[in-house]
Every structure is written in structure tokens, then in C-alpha cells.
Amino acid sequence: MSYSERIAGWCARHPLWVIAFFLVASLVSIWGGTRHLGVEMDPVALLDPTLEWRANALDLRARFPHREDTIVAHVTGATPEAADQARIAFFEAMAARERWSVDSAGHADFFARHGLLFRDLDALQELADRLARAQPLIGSVVNDPSLVGFFQILRRVAEADAQQLPAWQPLLAQVTEVLQRIDEDGAPALSWQSLMLTEGEVATRPLLVVARPPAGMDKREALAQARQTLAEVRARAPQATIQLTGSIPLWIEEIDSALQGASVAGVIALFAVALLLGLGLRAWQLVLASMLTLIAGLAITLGFATLAVGRLNLISVGFAALFIGLAIDFAVHVGARFREERARLPESPTEVALGRALRGVGGALGLCAVSAAAAFFSFAPTSYDGVAELGIIGGAGMLIGWFGALTLLPACIALLPAVSPPQLSSTAVPERIARIAMLGVTHRGAVRWTVVALAVVAALLASQARFNYNPMHLKPKDSVALQTFESLLHTGPSPLHAQLLLIDDDQAAELAGRLTALPEVSRVVWLDRFVPVQQEAKLAVLDDMQWSIGFSLPEERLQIMERPVAQVRTAMEDTTEALALRALPSTQLLAEAMQRWLERPRSEADWARLRLRLLGHLPAVLERLRQQLQAEPVHRSGLPPSLRTQWLDGEGHYRLQIEPAVHLFDNAALLAFVDAVYEVAPRATGAPMEYVYSSRTIIQAFVTAFALALAVITVLLLTLLGSAADTARALAPLLLGALLLVAAMVLTRLSFNFANVIVLPLLLGISVANGIHIIWRGRADGSVNPVASSAGRAVLVSVATTLASFVALWMSPHRGMSSIGALLGMGLVLQLLCTFVVLPALMRHGEGDRRPTS
């Protein structure tokens, strides 16, 4: 009597003790997991910190911690002024929170005073010329900053000659829109900044607010506080849009999507597995016993994960769906063989049928469990801690699932009402599938040569497989933080840039020059970058601007004046009449809008609202311009401390920020940038470098994991099968299926990534079970085609149930987990085809004399 048969027999005779043990173990595991199992949100923590490039990154983060664990608000608005007001409001609201560190991502006070000195000399001169031409407008509105004065300006515009009028078209268009939409909620106000300075000029700078929560604050609590502030500011600034991104929102939204996807996948997988078990085993007792065994195994695996690892991460969070799809195989094979034994000996007791079933499949189950566990455990020695943890949890889970199939499953079957003996034919593979499997027997030579040809073609295609180096492509597409991050990639300086630490300023200057000369680099920002060049010439231009327009900007007169409504109405009527006399579309449209305003009864509040919409932004713009024209020379020693600490630490380490010349969202640009920077600065770090270095580390780790899994499985097969020929037969469909999967990825333009690279080692452990069961059955009874037996039916049902869990995982909103499910599902189907067609062609008839022992 085999060990499997003895264990199953004891459990069938003492079912209540076995069930009580598993019930207690499951409840304790669930209690411990819900209370003590954490979730690691930081993807950086998934890599070994002892790697050289990781050590460089950690050193940089330790010296400049203000750049980590951030929440970044990106502010846009209907007008530049509206966006700037919302930025200031959000900045002040976040700064008012206790112990929060908040920066306006631009050092507003410093650049409000010295911003013009950072422009190119030619661009500054062009601005001076443009403001000189706009001086009449500026002077007039400063002399009479009221609606009366404003309408007088519009009247002069209406009377301007044809050559001057095109310059006033933006003003006419904006005033027209204000009047047409003034009664709407959130209607735009007149943008004086865009009128006087044009887009991209003096007041334009990145409208970002970078907030960092107090040390020790929970990241979810930090994000909740930022979102609460955001809601309050949005209510006060309807003309602006504020979106949150940064490391904290990106991490939390990603882990939430992964958790949601894993939870939904687990529930869907459980229902799908139960349905497929019913169709495959056709006995509600076996379905119920199998599902109870599966759920208990899942709960105990959760407890093991709590004790052995203590946390889940973005990859290991999917272990539940993987466990459901894989561990159910053990119950399927026991159940399928149990039905066959009941059909053979319909009068025998349940305990006898269970014993014979375990005697027939027990050895194969043990080999499959160890092989699957070996595939998972092969991840453990890698430098990628994220999948190393999945490997530990998954490997233990396979052993737990196998133990449950030997103990709890027989106990449940024995305790439930006896399964009615089925027809023996109903325990085998359906006839259509059996005919497909017979191709390998009846056309052995043709199948073998076809396998060789397929392997050669697949290997050639597989050599073109690609790896997606950008982990941002794994995040859920509907993530607001990701969408905001992507918009920043296209609207301003790239948030993806390399960084470098240097202790010597001469060396920093020399390397900055060499890096800037690279075609892949747009600029290098470091402390000296904040000391403007050509200051003497630029200050001379500002002196000229002071003489041309500065005299008209006295600080005490930059306020909006209120005039009696009667005066304002008269000025507006005169302007409307003057505009209507010009036969131009722009003046006619404005005249019509003004006439519609005048025709309706207007209260004092209506005129006040009109004054605010037309002149409300004027004082702030004029004040900013006045400050900019009073700029003074900038020296390194005079830079604000808040700016210096972002680029120079207390030990004299300079931080260099190396910005790419193009956006780095595709592989080619990312690799070109990283390789070019590495040639000049091998110690450079930053997001692009970490993406590529971590990818290369992961690729190397999984080559090692694949080789290790293959080696361990080969040794196990040789040891337990006792035959090199059978070992080769079991491995051949496995390797062919893996090659075909990679070839299919190339043909469908799918790439490997940080998550789905685990698929190939996993498929080794998952799919080797199919070949083991077929070979084991063929050796036991010497059948011509063991695929047609109950072993083949069990393989078919187990693949269907496993496939269901992978399809459920494929539905996850997290693109990394989804790609794992998609590739595992595709690979499983290919492996099944290879097992059912190729394996019979490799087996020899008449091997029944070599009966396995278990």
C-alpha cells in the first residue's frame, strides 16, 4: 500500500478530525492575515538594495529626501491667471496643514523677481519691443483702471486705422467671449497676462505644487488629506483644473487597482472553477469537496504568507487567483480517478475507491506538486524581491494544496453522501478530443517532423521578443495620477530625467557641459543653472523697459477703481456705437455682445461682476510685471535657501538633473537616453536609469529562474520516473509550448514586462503536470493512447479550471496583472495542445510492464 493510499484511508476513516483541523487552521490563518499581512506600495522596494545602481539611487534619495514620497498638483485653467490663483490657493491650503512640506515647484518669490533674467537675450529684447508697443494700453488702463477707462480703450481700438487693428484682435475676441458667457457658471475672465505677455512669456512657469507629508504619516492618510484640500480649492476656483500625481498617488492607485483586480479575479475564478468542476466531474459531492479543499488551502496559504513574508506586493497580490487555478488540479485528478474506480467497482465502499484512486495518481500528484513548487521557488534566489516573495508564497501554496488533496479531500468525500457509480465511458476524454490525440499515434512520423519544423520557426521568431522597460505602461489606464503624469510628459519638462551626485563643483560644471552636448539631452540643471548668464546685457534691457513702461506702473495705483453705473453705461454705449461703425467681423461681434448686455436690465451686482471679469486679473499681472522690471543681479550666494537645499546637500554634494531631448515613453528613446548618459556618467541614477537597470536585472534574474526551474524539474523527473526517455518525453511538449508562446507574442506584438516575465518559469511547473499524468497512466496500463483515459479527462478539466482563473486575472484593470493572466492563458492552451498531440507521438506502445510505484 502506497503512502498516498495510507494517508487517504486514515483521513476517510476519521473525517471529522481532519475537517476540524483544517477549519481551525483556516480561521487562524484568515484572522492573522487580515490583521497582520501588509501591502507594499513602493515598487522600488521590490528590488535588491545591494545592487550597485540601486545603492546609487538610495544614496541620492537619502541626501535629497524632499524628492521622495510626494504628491504633485498639476494646475491648469481657463486663463493663466485663473490657474495661478488656484495654484496659490492649493499651495497655501496645503502649507497650512501641520508639518507638511510644500513647494510651488519654481520658487515663486525668486522667479517673480528675477524671472526675466533667465530668458535668452534675444527673447528678452523681443518682449521689450512688444511691451513698448503695448505701452499705450498699459498706460491708459493704469491711469484709469475702471470700466469707464477700459471702454474708452476699446473705443480707441474701434477708431484705429486698418494697419493697427490686427494687433488688437486678441483683446476684441476675449472681451466678446466674456460678454457672451458672463451669465454662465465658471465663465472665463479676461486674461491680461496673455494679452500683454503672450503665451510662454514672463509669467509662464510650471504650475505645479509639490507636497510632502510629515515623516511617518500613512500614505493613504496623506493622499486623503490632499484630496480633501483639492475639493475645497476646486469649490473656490471653478475656472481651474487641479489633478494630483506624484509617487504617492501613483503607488496607491496602482496597488488599489491590483488589489481590486486580484479580488475580482479570485471571486470569478472560484465560480468558474466550481462550474467547470461540475461539468467535468459530474458529481456534486466531488465539486463541493474539491471547493472546500481549495478554499481551506487558500486560507492556510494566506496564513503562511503572513508568517513567512509579512506583506503582499504588486505581483504577489495575484497569488490567490494563481493558487485557485493551480491547486484545484490536485483535486481534479483525485476526483476523476475516484469516479473511474467507482465505475470499475460500483459495489465497493467509498474508502476502497478512494484508496485505489490515490494509489493510481498519488505518485503523479506528488511529482506534480514538487515540480510546481520548484517552479515557484526558483524565483526566490533572484534579485527581484517582488517575485521572490511570490515564489515563496506560491511554492508553499502548491505543497499546501497537494497536502489538502491527500487529506481534506478524502475526508470530505467520505463524509458526504456516496457518489453514484457512473458509466465507465463517461470517465474518459470525449471522443472528439480523443481523435485529436490519436493523430500522434496514427501519424507518429509526420507529427514528429512537424514538431521539429515548428520548433525551428518558433525559435527564430522568439529571438525577436522584446521587453517593455517602462513600468508606467503597467498601471491602470483610468488612473488619474497616470493620466496627469502623461500630460506632464507632453506639456512641460519631462518628469522622467536622470540624476547624478558630484562632490566637486568644477567636476559638476565639466560633466554638465559634456552631458549637455549629447543629442539625447536637452539640458542639465544644477545649482549654477540658477545664476543667469549675460546678466549685464539683460539688466540693460530691463533698464530700457523701465524707462519705456516702468514709470507707468507705480505700486500705489495698481488697483481697480469703481465708477457710478450711469458713467459706465454711457461709456459702454459710446463704445458699442463706435464698434458697430467698423465693418469688420471682430468689431461687429463685440458690438452685438455689448448691445445684448445693455438691452437687459442690470443690477449693481451685474455691473460688479462685469468689472471683475474684465479687470479682475489686471492688478496681479501689472504687479508681477513691475517686480520683474526691478530685477537685480543674481549670484550663487544670494540664491534662496529653499532652492539651494534642492541642489546642494549639507556635505557639499551637488545634484545634477539631466533632462532628455525627447519624451521617454517608448523603449527606443528610453534606451538611447540611458545608454548615452551612462557613457558619460556611469553613476547616474533617476527614473529612466532605474527603469532600464531594473529591467536588465529582472531579465537576468528570470533567465536564471527559468534555468533553475528546468534543472530542478529535470532532476525530479529523472529521479521519480527513473527514465531519461520518459523525462525527455515529458519535457519536449513543455519546451515546445514555451517556444510557441514567445513566438505568438512576437506575432501579436506583445512584450515581456516587469510583471509577466514570470510566465515562462511558471509554465514549466504548471504544464509539466499534464505530461506527468499522461506518462504515468501510460506506464501503468500500457494503453496505446493514455490521453483518452480518465487521466486525459482530468488533464482537460484541470486545464479548463486553471484557464478560468487566468482569464479572470486577465480581466484585472492593472495592466501588469492582466498581462500575466493573458500570457498564462495563452501558454496553457499551447501546452495542452502539445501534450495531447505531441506527447502521444513521442510515447511507445507496450510500456505497461514498467509500472510506477507511489
ChimeraX attribute file (.defattr): number of C-alpha atoms within 10 A of each C-alpha:
attribute: neighborCount
match mode: 1-to-1
recipient: residues
	/A:1	10
	/A:2	16
	/A:3	14
	/A:4	22
	/A:5	23
	/A:6	15
	/A:7	16
	/A:8	29
	/A:9	25
	/A:10	16
	/A:11	24
	/A:12	25
	/A:13	15
	/A:14	15
	/A:15	22
	/A:16	16
	/A:17	13
	/A:18	20
	/A:19	21
	/A:20	12
	/A:21	12
	/A:22	21
	/A:23	16
	/A:24	13
	/A:25	17
	/A:26	21
	/A:27	15
	/A:28	14
	/A:29	23
	/A:30	21
	/A:31	15
	/A:32	17
	/A:33	22
	/A:34	12
	/A:35	10
	/A:36	14
	/A:37	19
	/A:38	14
	/A:39	15
	/A:40	19
	/A:41	21
	/A:42	17
	/A:43	16
	/A:44	16
	/A:45	13
	/A:46	20
	/A:47	19
	/A:48	17
	/A:49	17
	/A:50	11
	/A:51	14
	/A:52	12
	/A:53	19
	/A:54	20
	/A:55	14
	/A:56	19
	/A:57	23
	/A:58	17
	/A:59	14
	/A:60	20
	/A:61	14
	/A:62	12
	/A:63	19
	/A:64	18
	/A:65	14
	/A:66	18
	/A:67	16
	/A:68	13
	/A:69	20
	/A:70	23
	/A:71	24
	/A:72	27
	/A:73	26
	/A:74	22
	/A:75	23
	/A:76	21
	/A:77	20
	/A:78	17
	/A:79	18
	/A:80	22
	/A:81	26
	/A:82	22
	/A:83	21
	/A:84	21
	/A:85	18
	/A:86	26
	/A:87	26
	/A:88	18
	/A:89	19
	/A:90	27
	/A:91	21
	/A:92	15
	/A:93	16
	/A:94	24
	/A:95	16
	/A:96	12
	/A:97	15
	/A:98	9
	/A:99	12
	/A:100	15
	/A:101	16
	/A:102	23
	/A:103	21
	/A:104	20
	/A:105	16
	/A:106	16
	/A:107	12
	/A:108	14
	/A:109	12
	/A:110	13
	/A:111	19
	/A:112	19
	/A:113	18
	/A:114	21
	/A:115	21
	/A:116	25
	/A:117	29
	/A:118	18
	/A:119	18
	/A:120	14
	/A:121	17
	/A:122	10
	/A:123	12
	/A:124	19
	/A:125	17
	/A:126	12
	/A:127	21
	/A:128	20
	/A:129	14
	/A:130	14
	/A:131	18
	/A:132	17
	/A:133	15
	/A:134	17
	/A:135	17
	/A:136	14
	/A:137	18
	/A:138	19
	/A:139	16
	/A:140	15
	/A:141	23
	/A:142	22
	/A:143	14
	/A:144	18
	/A:145	22
	/A:146	20
	/A:147	28
	/A:148	22
	/A:149	19
	/A:150	22
	/A:151	21
	/A:152	19
	/A:153	18
	/A:154	23
	/A:155	19
	/A:156	14
	/A:157	22
	/A:158	23
	/A:159	16
	/A:160	14
	/A:161	10
	/A:162	9
	/A:163	7
	/A:164	11
	/A:165	14
	/A:166	12
	/A:167	13
	/A:168	16
	/A:169	14
	/A:170	13
	/A:171	18
	/A:172	20
	/A:173	15
	/A:174	19
	/A:175	19
	/A:176	22
	/A:177	17
	/A:178	20
	/A:179	22
	/A:180	18
	/A:181	14
	/A:182	18
	/A:183	12
	/A:184	9
	/A:185	9
	/A:186	13
	/A:187	16
	/A:188	22
	/A:189	26
	/A:190	25
	/A:191	24
	/A:192	23
	/A:193	23
	/A:194	19
	/A:195	15
	/A:196	22
	/A:197	19
	/A:198	15
	/A:199	12
	/A:200	9
	/A:201	17
	/A:202	23
	/A:203	22
	/A:204	16
	/A:205	16
	/A:206	17
	/A:207	21
	/A:208	23
	/A:209	23
	/A:210	22
	/A:211	25
	/A:212	23
	/A:213	25
	/A:214	15
	/A:215	9
	/A:216	6
	/A:217	9
	/A:218	11
	/A:219	19
	/A:220	13
	/A:221	11
	/A:222	21
	/A:223	18
	/A:224	13
	/A:225	15
	/A:226	23
	/A:227	14
	/A:228	11
	/A:229	17
	/A:230	21
	/A:231	14
	/A:232	14
	/A:233	21
	/A:234	16
	/A:235	10
	/A:236	11
	/A:237	20
	/A:238	16
	/A:239	21
	/A:240	24
	/A:241	19
	/A:242	24
	/A:243	17
	/A:244	25
	/A:245	25
	/A:246	23
	/A:247	16
	/A:248	24
	/A:249	25
	/A:250	26
	/A:251	23
	/A:252	18
	/A:253	21
	/A:254	28
	/A:255	24
	/A:256	17
	/A:257	22
	/A:258	28
	/A:259	21
	/A:260	16
	/A:261	24
	/A:262	30
	/A:263	19
	/A:264	17
	/A:265	26
	/A:266	24
	/A:267	16
	/A:268	19
	/A:269	26
	/A:270	23
	/A:271	14
	/A:272	21
	/A:273	26
	/A:274	19
	/A:275	13
	/A:276	19
	/A:277	27
	/A:278	17
	/A:279	13
	/A:280	23
	/A:281	23
	/A:282	18
	/A:283	18
	/A:284	16
	/A:285	21
	/A:286	27
	/A:287	24
	/A:288	18
	/A:289	22
	/A:290	30
	/A:291	21
	/A:292	19
	/A:293	29
	/A:294	28
	/A:295	18
	/A:296	25
	/A:297	29
	/A:298	25
	/A:299	23
	/A:300	25
	/A:301	28
	/A:302	25
	/A:303	26
	/A:304	20
	/A:305	26
	/A:306	22
	/A:307	15
	/A:308	13
	/A:309	15
	/A:310	17
	/A:311	17
	/A:312	22
	/A:313	23
	/A:314	27
	/A:315	24
	/A:316	25
	/A:317	23
	/A:318	25
	/A:319	22
	/A:320	25
	/A:321	28
	/A:322	24
	/A:323	25
	/A:324	28
	/A:325	28
	/A:326	27
	/A:327	31
	/A:328	29
	/A:329	31
	/A:330	30
	/A:331	28
	/A:332	27
	/A:333	29
	/A:334	27
	/A:335	31
	/A:336	26
	/A:337	28
	/A:338	30
	/A:339	29
	/A:340	26
	/A:341	24
	/A:342	25
	/A:343	20
	/A:344	15
	/A:345	14
	/A:346	17
	/A:347	10
	/A:348	13
	/A:349	12
	/A:350	22
	/A:351	20
	/A:352	18
	/A:353	23
	/A:354	27
	/A:355	24
	/A:356	23
	/A:357	24
	/A:358	30
	/A:359	22
	/A:360	27
	/A:361	25
	/A:362	26
	/A:363	22
	/A:364	28
	/A:365	26
	/A:366	20
	/A:367	23
	/A:368	29
	/A:369	28
	/A:370	23
	/A:371	29
	/A:372	31
	/A:373	26
	/A:374	29
	/A:375	31
	/A:376	31
	/A:377	27
	/A:378	28
	/A:379	30
	/A:380	21
	/A:381	17
	/A:382	23
	/A:383	21
	/A:384	24
	/A:385	21
	/A:386	26
	/A:387	30
	/A:388	23
	/A:389	27
	/A:390	26
	/A:391	26
	/A:392	23
	/A:393	28
	/A:394	31
	/A:395	25
	/A:396	24
	/A:397	31
	/A:398	27
	/A:399	21
	/A:400	21
	/A:401	29
	/A:402	25
	/A:403	19
	/A:404	24
	/A:405	30
	/A:406	26
	/A:407	23
	/A:408	30
	/A:409	31
	/A:410	35
	/A:411	28
	/A:412	23
	/A:413	25
	/A:414	25
	/A:415	18
	/A:416	15
	/A:417	11
	/A:418	13
	/A:419	18
	/A:420	12
	/A:421	18
	/A:422	17
	/A:423	14
	/A:424	15
	/A:425	13
	/A:426	16
	/A:427	26
	/A:428	21
	/A:429	24
	/A:430	15
	/A:431	11
	/A:432	8
	/A:433	16
	/A:434	20
	/A:435	16
	/A:436	15
	/A:437	26
	/A:438	21
	/A:439	18
	/A:440	23
	/A:441	22
	/A:442	13
	/A:443	11
	/A:444	19
	/A:445	13
	/A:446	12
	/A:447	20
	/A:448	17
	/A:449	11
	/A:450	13
	/A:451	18
	/A:452	12
	/A:453	12
	/A:454	15
	/A:455	19
	/A:456	14
	/A:457	14
	/A:458	21
	/A:459	17
	/A:460	13
	/A:461	18
	/A:462	20
	/A:463	12
	/A:464	12
	/A:465	17
	/A:466	16
	/A:467	15
	/A:468	18
	/A:469	25
	/A:470	20
	/A:471	16
	/A:472	18
	/A:473	17
	/A:474	19
	/A:475	22
	/A:476	24
	/A:477	15
	/A:478	12
	/A:479	18
	/A:480	16
	/A:481	27
	/A:482	23
	/A:483	17
	/A:484	19
	/A:485	22
	/A:486	17
	/A:487	13
	/A:488	17
	/A:489	17
	/A:490	12
	/A:491	9
	/A:492	11
	/A:493	16
	/A:494	18
	/A:495	18
	/A:496	20
	/A:497	21
	/A:498	23
	/A:499	24
	/A:500	23
	/A:501	23
	/A:502	18
	/A:503	14
	/A:504	11
	/A:505	15
	/A:506	10
	/A:507	12
	/A:508	21
	/A:509	18
	/A:510	10
	/A:511	18
	/A:512	22
	/A:513	13
	/A:514	15
	/A:515	22
	/A:516	19
	/A:517	13
	/A:518	16
	/A:519	14
	/A:520	21
	/A:521	20
	/A:522	16
	/A:523	19
	/A:524	22
	/A:525	17
	/A:526	23
	/A:527	21
	/A:528	17
	/A:529	15
	/A:530	17
	/A:531	18
	/A:532	20
	/A:533	16
	/A:534	13
	/A:535	16
	/A:536	12
	/A:537	12
	/A:538	23
	/A:539	18
	/A:540	11
	/A:541	18
	/A:542	23
	/A:543	15
	/A:544	16
	/A:545	20
	/A:546	17
	/A:547	11
	/A:548	16
	/A:549	21
	/A:550	19
	/A:551	11
	/A:552	21
	/A:553	19
	/A:554	12
	/A:555	12
	/A:556	6
	/A:557	14
	/A:558	21
	/A:559	18
	/A:560	19
	/A:561	14
	/A:562	14
	/A:563	14
	/A:564	11
	/A:565	16
	/A:566	9
	/A:567	12
	/A:568	19
	/A:569	16
	/A:570	13
	/A:571	19
	/A:572	24
	/A:573	17
	/A:574	13
	/A:575	24
	/A:576	24
	/A:577	15
	/A:578	19
	/A:579	25
	/A:580	18
	/A:581	13
	/A:582	15
	/A:583	9
	/A:584	11
	/A:585	10
	/A:586	18
	/A:587	24
	/A:588	18
	/A:589	18
	/A:590	24
	/A:591	24
	/A:592	17
	/A:593	19
	/A:594	21
	/A:595	17
	/A:596	12
	/A:597	16
	/A:598	14
	/A:599	8
	/A:600	8
	/A:601	7
	/A:602	11
	/A:603	10
	/A:604	10
	/A:605	9
	/A:606	14
	/A:607	17
	/A:608	13
	/A:609	15
	/A:610	18
	/A:611	21
	/A:612	16
	/A:613	19
	/A:614	21
	/A:615	22
	/A:616	19
	/A:617	21
	/A:618	22
	/A:619	18
	/A:620	16
	/A:621	20
	/A:622	22
	/A:623	17
	/A:624	15
	/A:625	22
	/A:626	22
	/A:627	19
	/A:628	20
	/A:629	23
	/A:630	16
	/A:631	20
	/A:632	13
	/A:633	13
	/A:634	15
	/A:635	11
	/A:636	13
	/A:637	9
	/A:638	10
	/A:639	15
	/A:640	12
	/A:641	10
	/A:642	10
	/A:643	16
	/A:644	18
	/A:645	16
	/A:646	17
	/A:647	19
	/A:648	21
	/A:649	14
	/A:650	9
	/A:651	8
	/A:652	13
	/A:653	19
	/A:654	25
	/A:655	23
	/A:656	23
	/A:657	21
	/A:658	26
	/A:659	23
	/A:660	28
	/A:661	17
	/A:662	17
	/A:663	18
	/A:664	21
	/A:665	16
	/A:666	12
	/A:667	15
	/A:668	10
	/A:669	15
	/A:670	22
	/A:671	17
	/A:672	15
	/A:673	26
	/A:674	26
	/A:675	15
	/A:676	16
	/A:677	25
	/A:678	15
	/A:679	11
	/A:680	14
	/A:681	18
	/A:682	13
	/A:683	17
	/A:684	25
	/A:685	29
	/A:686	21
	/A:687	15
	/A:688	24
	/A:689	26
	/A:690	20
	/A:691	21
	/A:692	20
	/A:693	19
	/A:694	23
	/A:695	20
	/A:696	14
	/A:697	17
	/A:698	23
	/A:699	19
	/A:700	15
	/A:701	20
	/A:702	24
	/A:703	15
	/A:704	17
	/A:705	26
	/A:706	22
	/A:707	15
	/A:708	19
	/A:709	27
	/A:710	21
	/A:711	15
	/A:712	17
	/A:713	25
	/A:714	17
	/A:715	15
	/A:716	18
	/A:717	23
	/A:718	16
	/A:719	13
	/A:720	16
	/A:721	21
	/A:722	12
	/A:723	12
	/A:724	14
	/A:725	13
	/A:726	20
	/A:727	22
	/A:728	15
	/A:729	21
	/A:730	26
	/A:731	23
	/A:732	19
	/A:733	27
	/A:734	28
	/A:735	20
	/A:736	22
	/A:737	28
	/A:738	25
	/A:739	25
	/A:740	23
	/A:741	24
	/A:742	25
	/A:743	23
	/A:744	20
	/A:745	20
	/A:746	18
	/A:747	13
	/A:748	9
	/A:749	10
	/A:750	17
	/A:751	16
	/A:752	21
	/A:753	22
	/A:754	23
	/A:755	21
	/A:756	20
	/A:757	22
	/A:758	26
	/A:759	22
	/A:760	25
	/A:761	26
	/A:762	24
	/A:763	24
	/A:764	25
	/A:765	24
	/A:766	27
	/A:767	30
	/A:768	24
	/A:769	26
	/A:770	30
	/A:771	30
	/A:772	25
	/A:773	27
	/A:774	28
	/A:775	26
	/A:776	25
	/A:777	25
	/A:778	26
	/A:779	23
	/A:780	18
	/A:781	15
	/A:782	19
	/A:783	17
	/A:784	17
	/A:785	25
	/A:786	29
	/A:787	33
	/A:788	23
	/A:789	22
	/A:790	26
	/A:791	30
	/A:792	29
	/A:793	26
	/A:794	29
	/A:795	27
	/A:796	21
	/A:797	25
	/A:798	27
	/A:799	25
	/A:800	23
	/A:801	28
	/A:802	28
	/A:803	26
	/A:804	25
	/A:805	30
	/A:806	30
	/A:807	25
	/A:808	26
	/A:809	32
	/A:810	24
	/A:811	19
	/A:812	25
	/A:813	23
	/A:814	28
	/A:815	24
	/A:816	27
	/A:817	27
	/A:818	25
	/A:819	25
	/A:820	25
	/A:821	28
	/A:822	21
	/A:823	26
	/A:824	28
	/A:825	25
	/A:826	19
	/A:827	25
	/A:828	24
	/A:829	18
	/A:830	21
	/A:831	28
	/A:832	21
	/A:833	16
	/A:834	22
	/A:835	31
	/A:836	28
	/A:837	25
	/A:838	26
	/A:839	30
	/A:840	28
	/A:841	23
	/A:842	21
	/A:843	23
	/A:844	16
	/A:845	14
	/A:846	13
	/A:847	16
	/A:848	17
	/A:849	10
	/A:850	13
	/A:851	14
	/A:852	16
	/A:853	16
	/A:854	19
